[in-house]
Amino acid sequence: MFFVVLIASAGLASVAGSNALAALLVGVATAAGGLMVYRMMVRRLEKRDAAEADWGGLVPGVLRGAGLGVGLFAVTIGIIALFGGYRIDGWGSFLGALATLGTMTGAAVAEELLFRGVLFRLLQEWAGTAVALVLSGALFGALHLLNPGATLWGALAIAAEAGVLLGAAYTVTRTLWVPIGLHLGWNFAESGLFGTAVSGSGAEPHGLLRGASEGAAAISGGAFGPEGSVFAILVGGVAAALLLRVAQRRGRIVRFSGR
């Protein structure tokens, strides 16, 4: 079902092209469609309501996650710039940033529903939090090998910094809204604000700023984008560790039972 949603959204996105309003509408429509499919499938297959995607928590959860995502990426790009791996070449475009927001909204919701809502959640129930973090993170990183500018290092970096971080965000909150917001905030800041490449996607960034990466790829992330930087792994890893510590205090870490 999710592959159908993703294929349909890709087709709609290609029709929208660079039209900012159309791209925004397509992104919102993809997000809404994905959420409805998720809730329908949970109700049909698991015989329960999807409490992790309860509509009442949508706005506060997404806003909290988005704020965290933008903040974490701002820290990451700031450190990269401090070490000479990023510079601002000028102003970009507000309409370009708006189109990016639409694209990132659809992608963040679809990927979080599939990887945290389905894969991570069920793995955690079956084999515990640690196994779920490793396996879902590895598959999340592997997904990005399909991108035109993908590298093995970039996929490993995504698995370590984003896969684990987003799984930790779900564990501590037991809701999909915070991981969705975190994913959206990070990706939008990366392309829509600071004008850098996202996960080796090969797409030209359209943001409020025109950013340029320079220097060693280990610092800047190279063609893959800042997510391939060692500093992104560091920032994401520290944030994930803090979230998992909170989850442990709240008793939300699931241990492997062997059953």
ChimeraX commands (.cxc) that place a marker at each C-alpha (Angstrom):
marker #1 position 0.00,0.00,0.00 radius 0.5
marker #1 position 2.82,2.38,0.83 radius 0.5
marker #1 position 4.59,1.66,-2.44 radius 0.5
marker #1 position 1.38,2.63,-4.22 radius 0.5
marker #1 position 1.26,5.90,-2.25 radius 0.5
marker #1 position 4.93,6.64,-3.00 radius 0.5
marker #1 position 4.59,5.90,-6.72 radius 0.5
marker #1 position 1.47,8.06,-6.95 radius 0.5
marker #1 position 3.14,10.92,-5.08 radius 0.5
marker #1 position 6.22,10.73,-7.32 radius 0.5
marker #1 position 3.98,11.03,-10.37 radius 0.5
marker #1 position 2.14,14.00,-8.89 radius 0.5
marker #1 position 5.42,15.65,-7.90 radius 0.5
marker #1 position 6.73,15.36,-11.47 radius 0.5
marker #1 position 3.55,17.02,-12.72 radius 0.5
marker #1 position 3.88,19.81,-10.16 radius 0.5
marker #1 position 7.45,20.47,-11.31 radius 0.5
marker #1 position 8.91,23.69,-9.93 radius 0.5
marker #1 position 5.55,25.35,-9.30 radius 0.5
marker #1 position 5.75,26.25,-5.61 radius 0.5
marker #1 position 2.04,26.14,-4.83 radius 0.5
marker #1 position 1.49,22.90,-6.76 radius 0.5
marker #1 position 4.47,21.26,-5.04 radius 0.5
marker #1 position 3.17,22.32,-1.64 radius 0.5
marker #1 position -0.30,20.96,-2.39 radius 0.5
marker #1 position 1.12,17.67,-3.70 radius 0.5
marker #1 position 3.24,17.30,-0.56 radius 0.5
marker #1 position 0.29,17.91,1.75 radius 0.5
marker #1 position -1.91,15.55,-0.30 radius 0.5
marker #1 position 0.75,12.83,-0.16 radius 0.5
marker #1 position 1.05,13.26,3.62 radius 0.5
marker #1 position -2.72,13.12,4.13 radius 0.5
marker #1 position -3.09,10.11,1.85 radius 0.5
marker #1 position -0.30,8.24,3.60 radius 0.5
marker #1 position -1.78,8.91,7.03 radius 0.5
marker #1 position -5.22,7.71,5.98 radius 0.5
marker #1 position -3.75,4.54,4.44 radius 0.5
marker #1 position -1.73,3.88,7.61 radius 0.5
marker #1 position -4.72,4.30,9.93 radius 0.5
marker #1 position -6.88,2.15,7.66 radius 0.5
marker #1 position -4.32,-0.66,7.49 radius 0.5
marker #1 position -3.71,-0.65,11.26 radius 0.5
marker #1 position -7.43,-0.86,11.90 radius 0.5
marker #1 position -7.88,-3.65,9.37 radius 0.5
marker #1 position -4.80,-5.78,10.11 radius 0.5
marker #1 position -4.16,-5.10,13.80 radius 0.5
marker #1 position -7.78,-4.62,14.86 radius 0.5
marker #1 position -7.06,-1.42,16.80 radius 0.5
marker #1 position -7.05,2.33,16.42 radius 0.5
marker #1 position -3.66,3.85,15.57 radius 0.5
marker #1 position -3.03,5.68,18.86 radius 0.5
marker #1 position 0.49,6.56,17.68 radius 0.5
marker #1 position -1.10,8.66,14.91 radius 0.5
marker #1 position -3.98,10.12,16.91 radius 0.5
marker #1 position -5.11,13.35,15.24 radius 0.5
marker #1 position -5.21,15.23,18.54 radius 0.5
marker #1 position -1.43,15.22,18.88 radius 0.5
marker #1 position -0.66,16.21,15.29 radius 0.5
marker #1 position 0.00,19.95,15.64 radius 0.5
marker #1 position 1.94,20.03,18.94 radius 0.5
marker #1 position 3.89,16.88,18.07 radius 0.5
marker #1 position 4.91,18.00,14.59 radius 0.5
marker #1 position 5.84,21.48,15.84 radius 0.5
marker #1 position 8.00,20.08,18.63 radius 0.5
marker #1 position 9.71,17.68,16.27 radius 0.5
marker #1 position 10.21,20.31,13.56 radius 0.5
marker #1 position 11.75,22.72,16.02 radius 0.5
marker #1 position 14.15,20.01,17.16 radius 0.5
marker #1 position 15.00,19.04,13.59 radius 0.5
marker #1 position 15.72,22.61,12.48 radius 0.5
marker #1 position 17.77,23.21,15.63 radius 0.5
marker #1 position 19.86,20.06,15.23 radius 0.5
marker #1 position 20.60,20.78,11.58 radius 0.5
marker #1 position 21.46,24.42,12.36 radius 0.5
marker #1 position 24.00,23.19,14.92 radius 0.5
marker #1 position 25.38,20.69,12.40 radius 0.5
marker #1 position 25.79,23.18,9.55 radius 0.5
marker #1 position 27.23,25.73,11.97 radius 0.5
marker #1 position 29.96,23.30,13.03 radius 0.5
marker #1 position 30.63,22.36,9.40 radius 0.5
marker #1 position 30.95,26.06,8.50 radius 0.5
marker #1 position 33.28,26.61,11.46 radius 0.5
marker #1 position 35.60,23.96,10.03 radius 0.5
marker #1 position 35.44,25.45,6.52 radius 0.5
marker #1 position 33.04,22.99,4.91 radius 0.5
marker #1 position 30.12,25.34,4.17 radius 0.5
marker #1 position 29.64,28.91,3.02 radius 0.5
marker #1 position 26.73,31.07,1.93 radius 0.5
marker #1 position 26.84,32.26,-1.69 radius 0.5
marker #1 position 23.84,34.57,-1.50 radius 0.5
marker #1 position 20.07,34.61,-1.29 radius 0.5
marker #1 position 17.94,31.93,-2.86 radius 0.5
marker #1 position 14.18,32.04,-3.38 radius 0.5
marker #1 position 11.17,32.11,-1.07 radius 0.5
marker #1 position 9.08,30.26,-3.67 radius 0.5
marker #1 position 11.83,27.68,-4.00 radius 0.5
marker #1 position 11.78,27.17,-0.23 radius 0.5
marker #1 position 7.99,26.81,-0.34 radius 0.5
marker #1 position 8.23,24.13,-3.03 radius 0.5
marker #1 position 10.89,22.36,-0.95 radius 0.5
marker #1 position 8.57,22.44,2.06 radius 0.5
marker #1 position 5.91,20.63,0.04 radius 0.5
marker #1 position 8.32,17.99,-1.24 radius 0.5
marker #1 position 9.81,17.39,2.20 radius 0.5
marker #1 position 6.39,17.16,3.84 radius 0.5
marker #1 position 5.30,14.32,1.60 radius 0.5
marker #1 position 8.63,12.49,1.92 radius 0.5
marker #1 position 8.90,12.87,5.70 radius 0.5
marker #1 position 5.40,11.57,6.37 radius 0.5
marker #1 position 5.63,8.63,3.95 radius 0.5
marker #1 position 9.05,7.52,5.20 radius 0.5
marker #1 position 8.18,7.86,8.89 radius 0.5
marker #1 position 4.92,5.95,8.52 radius 0.5
marker #1 position 6.76,3.12,6.80 radius 0.5
marker #1 position 10.00,3.02,8.81 radius 0.5
marker #1 position 8.90,4.09,12.29 radius 0.5
marker #1 position 5.16,3.42,12.17 radius 0.5
marker #1 position 5.43,-0.05,10.68 radius 0.5
marker #1 position 8.98,-1.41,10.69 radius 0.5
marker #1 position 10.43,0.04,13.89 radius 0.5
marker #1 position 7.24,-0.29,15.94 radius 0.5
marker #1 position 6.69,-3.95,15.08 radius 0.5
marker #1 position 10.38,-4.86,15.45 radius 0.5
marker #1 position 10.45,-3.17,18.85 radius 0.5
marker #1 position 7.40,-5.13,20.01 radius 0.5
marker #1 position 8.88,-8.38,18.73 radius 0.5
marker #1 position 12.62,-8.11,19.48 radius 0.5
marker #1 position 13.15,-5.06,21.69 radius 0.5
marker #1 position 14.32,-1.49,21.20 radius 0.5
marker #1 position 18.00,-2.22,20.52 radius 0.5
marker #1 position 17.30,-4.68,17.71 radius 0.5
marker #1 position 14.66,-2.37,16.24 radius 0.5
marker #1 position 17.06,0.58,16.22 radius 0.5
marker #1 position 19.80,-1.39,14.46 radius 0.5
marker #1 position 17.66,-3.14,11.85 radius 0.5
marker #1 position 15.32,-0.26,10.99 radius 0.5
marker #1 position 18.26,2.16,10.93 radius 0.5
marker #1 position 20.21,-0.11,8.58 radius 0.5
marker #1 position 17.25,-0.47,6.21 radius 0.5
marker #1 position 16.60,3.27,6.34 radius 0.5
marker #1 position 20.20,3.92,5.34 radius 0.5
marker #1 position 20.02,1.27,2.60 radius 0.5
marker #1 position 16.96,3.00,1.12 radius 0.5
marker #1 position 19.14,6.03,0.40 radius 0.5
marker #1 position 21.49,3.93,-1.75 radius 0.5
marker #1 position 18.81,4.30,-4.43 radius 0.5
marker #1 position 19.50,8.05,-4.69 radius 0.5
marker #1 position 21.51,9.21,-7.74 radius 0.5
marker #1 position 24.36,10.67,-5.66 radius 0.5
marker #1 position 24.37,7.91,-3.05 radius 0.5
marker #1 position 27.53,6.50,-1.52 radius 0.5
marker #1 position 28.04,3.62,0.89 radius 0.5
marker #1 position 29.48,6.04,3.45 radius 0.5
marker #1 position 26.43,8.31,3.07 radius 0.5
marker #1 position 24.04,5.38,3.60 radius 0.5
marker #1 position 25.95,4.32,6.72 radius 0.5
marker #1 position 25.87,7.88,7.99 radius 0.5
marker #1 position 22.10,8.11,7.43 radius 0.5
marker #1 position 21.61,4.83,9.28 radius 0.5
marker #1 position 23.70,6.01,12.25 radius 0.5
marker #1 position 22.51,9.59,12.59 radius 0.5
marker #1 position 18.94,9.60,11.26 radius 0.5
marker #1 position 17.72,6.01,11.58 radius 0.5
marker #1 position 18.70,5.76,15.23 radius 0.5
marker #1 position 17.66,9.33,16.08 radius 0.5
marker #1 position 14.19,8.97,14.58 radius 0.5
marker #1 position 13.70,5.60,16.24 radius 0.5
marker #1 position 14.70,7.15,19.56 radius 0.5
marker #1 position 12.21,9.98,19.02 radius 0.5
marker #1 position 9.43,7.44,18.51 radius 0.5
marker #1 position 10.50,5.41,21.55 radius 0.5
marker #1 position 10.47,8.35,23.93 radius 0.5
marker #1 position 7.15,9.78,22.73 radius 0.5
marker #1 position 5.29,6.66,21.47 radius 0.5
marker #1 position 3.85,8.91,18.77 radius 0.5
marker #1 position 4.66,9.35,15.08 radius 0.5
marker #1 position 4.14,13.10,15.10 radius 0.5
marker #1 position 7.48,13.99,16.72 radius 0.5
marker #1 position 9.56,11.79,14.36 radius 0.5
marker #1 position 7.61,13.19,11.39 radius 0.5
marker #1 position 8.27,16.75,12.54 radius 0.5
marker #1 position 11.92,15.98,13.29 radius 0.5
marker #1 position 12.43,14.44,9.84 radius 0.5
marker #1 position 10.65,17.33,8.14 radius 0.5
marker #1 position 12.46,20.03,10.13 radius 0.5
marker #1 position 15.90,18.54,9.45 radius 0.5
marker #1 position 15.33,18.04,5.70 radius 0.5
marker #1 position 13.66,21.43,5.21 radius 0.5
marker #1 position 16.47,23.22,7.04 radius 0.5
marker #1 position 19.01,21.31,4.97 radius 0.5
marker #1 position 17.59,22.26,1.58 radius 0.5
marker #1 position 14.86,24.86,2.13 radius 0.5
marker #1 position 16.81,27.10,4.50 radius 0.5
marker #1 position 20.54,26.50,4.03 radius 0.5
marker #1 position 20.43,25.42,0.38 radius 0.5
marker #1 position 22.43,22.20,0.57 radius 0.5
marker #1 position 21.99,18.74,-1.00 radius 0.5
marker #1 position 19.78,16.18,0.77 radius 0.5
marker #1 position 20.95,12.58,1.12 radius 0.5
marker #1 position 22.56,12.36,-2.32 radius 0.5
marker #1 position 19.18,12.91,-3.98 radius 0.5
marker #1 position 20.80,14.62,-6.96 radius 0.5
marker #1 position 18.13,17.33,-6.89 radius 0.5
marker #1 position 19.25,20.93,-6.98 radius 0.5
marker #1 position 18.47,22.52,-3.60 radius 0.5
marker #1 position 15.99,25.40,-3.59 radius 0.5
marker #1 position 16.12,27.37,-0.38 radius 0.5
marker #1 position 16.18,30.80,1.17 radius 0.5
marker #1 position 19.97,30.70,1.00 radius 0.5
marker #1 position 22.34,29.45,-1.68 radius 0.5
marker #1 position 24.82,27.23,0.09 radius 0.5
marker #1 position 28.11,25.83,-1.15 radius 0.5
marker #1 position 30.03,22.87,0.23 radius 0.5
marker #1 position 33.81,22.91,0.08 radius 0.5
marker #1 position 36.81,21.18,1.52 radius 0.5
marker #1 position 37.17,17.57,2.64 radius 0.5
marker #1 position 34.07,15.40,2.19 radius 0.5
marker #1 position 34.45,14.06,5.72 radius 0.5
marker #1 position 33.75,17.59,6.99 radius 0.5
marker #1 position 31.32,18.96,4.40 radius 0.5
marker #1 position 29.64,15.72,3.38 radius 0.5
marker #1 position 30.69,16.27,-0.23 radius 0.5
marker #1 position 28.18,15.67,-3.02 radius 0.5
marker #1 position 26.01,13.55,-0.71 radius 0.5
marker #1 position 25.24,16.63,1.40 radius 0.5
marker #1 position 25.90,17.56,5.03 radius 0.5
marker #1 position 24.41,14.27,6.23 radius 0.5
marker #1 position 27.61,12.64,5.01 radius 0.5
marker #1 position 29.67,14.76,7.41 radius 0.5
marker #1 position 31.20,13.28,10.54 radius 0.5
marker #1 position 29.68,16.22,12.41 radius 0.5
marker #1 position 26.16,15.19,11.36 radius 0.5
marker #1 position 26.83,11.73,12.79 radius 0.5
marker #1 position 28.14,13.31,15.99 radius 0.5
marker #1 position 25.17,15.66,16.46 radius 0.5
marker #1 position 22.62,12.99,15.56 radius 0.5
marker #1 position 24.30,10.43,17.80 radius 0.5
marker #1 position 24.40,12.73,20.83 radius 0.5
marker #1 position 20.74,13.72,20.35 radius 0.5
marker #1 position 19.71,10.05,19.99 radius 0.5
marker #1 position 21.60,9.11,23.16 radius 0.5
marker #1 position 19.87,11.87,25.13 radius 0.5
marker #1 position 16.43,10.83,23.85 radius 0.5
marker #1 position 17.08,7.18,24.68 radius 0.5
marker #1 position 18.16,8.18,28.19 radius 0.5
marker #1 position 14.84,9.98,28.66 radius 0.5
marker #1 position 13.02,6.94,27.26 radius 0.5
marker #1 position 14.79,4.72,29.76 radius 0.5
marker #1 position 13.77,6.97,32.66 radius 0.5
marker #1 position 10.16,6.80,31.43 radius 0.5
marker #1 position 10.31,3.01,31.22 radius 0.5
marker #1 position 9.78,2.94,27.46 radius 0.5
marker #1 position 12.79,0.86,26.43 radius 0.5
marker #1 position 11.60,-2.59,25.37 radius 0.5
marker #1 position 13.95,-5.41,26.31 radius 0.5
marker #1 position 14.48,-8.49,24.16 radius 0.5
marker #1 position 12.45,-11.30,25.70 radius 0.5
marker #1 position 13.37,-14.15,23.35 radius 0.5
marker #1 position 9.71,-15.10,22.94 radius 0.5
marker link #1:1,2 radius 0.2
marker link #1:2,3 radius 0.2
marker link #1:3,4 radius 0.2
marker link #1:4,5 radius 0.2
marker link #1:5,6 radius 0.2
marker link #1:6,7 radius 0.2
marker link #1:7,8 radius 0.2
marker link #1:8,9 radius 0.2
marker link #1:9,10 radius 0.2
marker link #1:10,11 radius 0.2
marker link #1:11,12 radius 0.2
marker link #1:12,13 radius 0.2
marker link #1:13,14 radius 0.2
marker link #1:14,15 radius 0.2
marker link #1:15,16 radius 0.2
marker link #1:16,17 radius 0.2
marker link #1:17,18 radius 0.2
marker link #1:18,19 radius 0.2
marker link #1:19,20 radius 0.2
marker link #1:20,21 radius 0.2
marker link #1:21,22 radius 0.2
marker link #1:22,23 radius 0.2
marker link #1:23,24 radius 0.2
marker link #1:24,25 radius 0.2
marker link #1:25,26 radius 0.2
marker link #1:26,27 radius 0.2
marker link #1:27,28 radius 0.2
marker link #1:28,29 radius 0.2
marker link #1:29,30 radius 0.2
marker link #1:30,31 radius 0.2
marker link #1:31,32 radius 0.2
marker link #1:32,33 radius 0.2
marker link #1:33,34 radius 0.2
marker link #1:34,35 radius 0.2
marker link #1:35,36 radius 0.2
marker link #1:36,37 radius 0.2
marker link #1:37,38 radius 0.2
marker link #1:38,39 radius 0.2
marker link #1:39,40 radius 0.2
marker link #1:40,41 radius 0.2
marker link #1:41,42 radius 0.2
marker link #1:42,43 radius 0.2
marker link #1:43,44 radius 0.2
marker link #1:44,45 radius 0.2
marker link #1:45,46 radius 0.2
marker link #1:46,47 radius 0.2
marker link #1:47,48 radius 0.2
marker link #1:48,49 radius 0.2
marker link #1:49,50 radius 0.2
marker link #1:50,51 radius 0.2
marker link #1:51,52 radius 0.2
marker link #1:52,53 radius 0.2
marker link #1:53,54 radius 0.2
marker link #1:54,55 radius 0.2
marker link #1:55,56 radius 0.2
marker link #1:56,57 radius 0.2
marker link #1:57,58 radius 0.2
marker link #1:58,59 radius 0.2
marker link #1:59,60 radius 0.2
marker link #1:60,61 radius 0.2
marker link #1:61,62 radius 0.2
marker link #1:62,63 radius 0.2
marker link #1:63,64 radius 0.2
marker link #1:64,65 radius 0.2
marker link #1:65,66 radius 0.2
marker link #1:66,67 radius 0.2
marker link #1:67,68 radius 0.2
marker link #1:68,69 radius 0.2
marker link #1:69,70 radius 0.2
marker link #1:70,71 radius 0.2
marker link #1:71,72 radius 0.2
marker link #1:72,73 radius 0.2
marker link #1:73,74 radius 0.2
marker link #1:74,75 radius 0.2
marker link #1:75,76 radius 0.2
marker link #1:76,77 radius 0.2
marker link #1:77,78 radius 0.2
marker link #1:78,79 radius 0.2
marker link #1:79,80 radius 0.2
marker link #1:80,81 radius 0.2
marker link #1:81,82 radius 0.2
marker link #1:82,83 radius 0.2
marker link #1:83,84 radius 0.2
marker link #1:84,85 radius 0.2
marker link #1:85,86 radius 0.2
marker link #1:86,87 radius 0.2
marker link #1:87,88 radius 0.2
marker link #1:88,89 radius 0.2
marker link #1:89,90 radius 0.2
marker link #1:90,91 radius 0.2
marker link #1:91,92 radius 0.2
marker link #1:92,93 radius 0.2
marker link #1:93,94 radius 0.2
marker link #1:94,95 radius 0.2
marker link #1:95,96 radius 0.2
marker link #1:96,97 radius 0.2
marker link #1:97,98 radius 0.2
marker link #1:98,99 radius 0.2
marker link #1:99,100 radius 0.2
marker link #1:100,101 radius 0.2
marker link #1:101,102 radius 0.2
marker link #1:102,103 radius 0.2
marker link #1:103,104 radius 0.2
marker link #1:104,105 radius 0.2
marker link #1:105,106 radius 0.2
marker link #1:106,107 radius 0.2
marker link #1:107,108 radius 0.2
marker link #1:108,109 radius 0.2
marker link #1:109,110 radius 0.2
marker link #1:110,111 radius 0.2
marker link #1:111,112 radius 0.2
marker link #1:112,113 radius 0.2
marker link #1:113,114 radius 0.2
marker link #1:114,115 radius 0.2
marker link #1:115,116 radius 0.2
marker link #1:116,117 radius 0.2
marker link #1:117,118 radius 0.2
marker link #1:118,119 radius 0.2
marker link #1:119,120 radius 0.2
marker link #1:120,121 radius 0.2
marker link #1:121,122 radius 0.2
marker link #1:122,123 radius 0.2
marker link #1:123,124 radius 0.2
marker link #1:124,125 radius 0.2
marker link #1:125,126 radius 0.2
marker link #1:126,127 radius 0.2
marker link #1:127,128 radius 0.2
marker link #1:128,129 radius 0.2
marker link #1:129,130 radius 0.2
marker link #1:130,131 radius 0.2
marker link #1:131,132 radius 0.2
marker link #1:132,133 radius 0.2
marker link #1:133,134 radius 0.2
marker link #1:134,135 radius 0.2
marker link #1:135,136 radius 0.2
marker link #1:136,137 radius 0.2
marker link #1:137,138 radius 0.2
marker link #1:138,139 radius 0.2
marker link #1:139,140 radius 0.2
marker link #1:140,141 radius 0.2
marker link #1:141,142 radius 0.2
marker link #1:142,143 radius 0.2
marker link #1:143,144 radius 0.2
marker link #1:144,145 radius 0.2
marker link #1:145,146 radius 0.2
marker link #1:146,147 radius 0.2
marker link #1:147,148 radius 0.2
marker link #1:148,149 radius 0.2
marker link #1:149,150 radius 0.2
marker link #1:150,151 radius 0.2
marker link #1:151,152 radius 0.2
marker link #1:152,153 radius 0.2
marker link #1:153,154 radius 0.2
marker link #1:154,155 radius 0.2
marker link #1:155,156 radius 0.2
marker link #1:156,157 radius 0.2
marker link #1:157,158 radius 0.2
marker link #1:158,159 radius 0.2
marker link #1:159,160 radius 0.2
marker link #1:160,161 radius 0.2
marker link #1:161,162 radius 0.2
marker link #1:162,163 radius 0.2
marker link #1:163,164 radius 0.2
marker link #1:164,165 radius 0.2
marker link #1:165,166 radius 0.2
marker link #1:166,167 radius 0.2
marker link #1:167,168 radius 0.2
marker link #1:168,169 radius 0.2
marker link #1:169,170 radius 0.2
marker link #1:170,171 radius 0.2
marker link #1:171,172 radius 0.2
marker link #1:172,173 radius 0.2
marker link #1:173,174 radius 0.2
marker link #1:174,175 radius 0.2
marker link #1:175,176 radius 0.2
marker link #1:176,177 radius 0.2
marker link #1:177,178 radius 0.2
marker link #1:178,179 radius 0.2
marker link #1:179,180 radius 0.2
marker link #1:180,181 radius 0.2
marker link #1:181,182 radius 0.2
marker link #1:182,183 radius 0.2
marker link #1:183,184 radius 0.2
marker link #1:184,185 radius 0.2
marker link #1:185,186 radius 0.2
marker link #1:186,187 radius 0.2
marker link #1:187,188 radius 0.2
marker link #1:188,189 radius 0.2
marker link #1:189,190 radius 0.2
marker link #1:190,191 radius 0.2
marker link #1:191,192 radius 0.2
marker link #1:192,193 radius 0.2
marker link #1:193,194 radius 0.2
marker link #1:194,195 radius 0.2
marker link #1:195,196 radius 0.2
marker link #1:196,197 radius 0.2
marker link #1:197,198 radius 0.2
marker link #1:198,199 radius 0.2
marker link #1:199,200 radius 0.2
marker link #1:200,201 radius 0.2
marker link #1:201,202 radius 0.2
marker link #1:202,203 radius 0.2
marker link #1:203,204 radius 0.2
marker link #1:204,205 radius 0.2
marker link #1:205,206 radius 0.2
marker link #1:206,207 radius 0.2
marker link #1:207,208 radius 0.2
marker link #1:208,209 radius 0.2
marker link #1:209,210 radius 0.2
marker link #1:210,211 radius 0.2
marker link #1:211,212 radius 0.2
marker link #1:212,213 radius 0.2
marker link #1:213,214 radius 0.2
marker link #1:214,215 radius 0.2
marker link #1:215,216 radius 0.2
marker link #1:216,217 radius 0.2
marker link #1:217,218 radius 0.2
marker link #1:218,219 radius 0.2
marker link #1:219,220 radius 0.2
marker link #1:220,221 radius 0.2
marker link #1:221,222 radius 0.2
marker link #1:222,223 radius 0.2
marker link #1:223,224 radius 0.2
marker link #1:224,225 radius 0.2
marker link #1:225,226 radius 0.2
marker link #1:226,227 radius 0.2
marker link #1:227,228 radius 0.2
marker link #1:228,229 radius 0.2
marker link #1:229,230 radius 0.2
marker link #1:230,231 radius 0.2
marker link #1:231,232 radius 0.2
marker link #1:232,233 radius 0.2
marker link #1:233,234 radius 0.2
marker link #1:234,235 radius 0.2
marker link #1:235,236 radius 0.2
marker link #1:236,237 radius 0.2
marker link #1:237,238 radius 0.2
marker link #1:238,239 radius 0.2
marker link #1:239,240 radius 0.2
marker link #1:240,241 radius 0.2
marker link #1:241,242 radius 0.2
marker link #1:242,243 radius 0.2
marker link #1:243,244 radius 0.2
marker link #1:244,245 radius 0.2
marker link #1:245,246 radius 0.2
marker link #1:246,247 radius 0.2
marker link #1:247,248 radius 0.2
marker link #1:248,249 radius 0.2
marker link #1:249,250 radius 0.2
marker link #1:250,251 radius 0.2
marker link #1:251,252 radius 0.2
marker link #1:252,253 radius 0.2
marker link #1:253,254 radius 0.2
marker link #1:254,255 radius 0.2
marker link #1:255,256 radius 0.2
marker link #1:256,257 radius 0.2
marker link #1:257,258 radius 0.2
marker link #1:258,259 radius 0.2
view
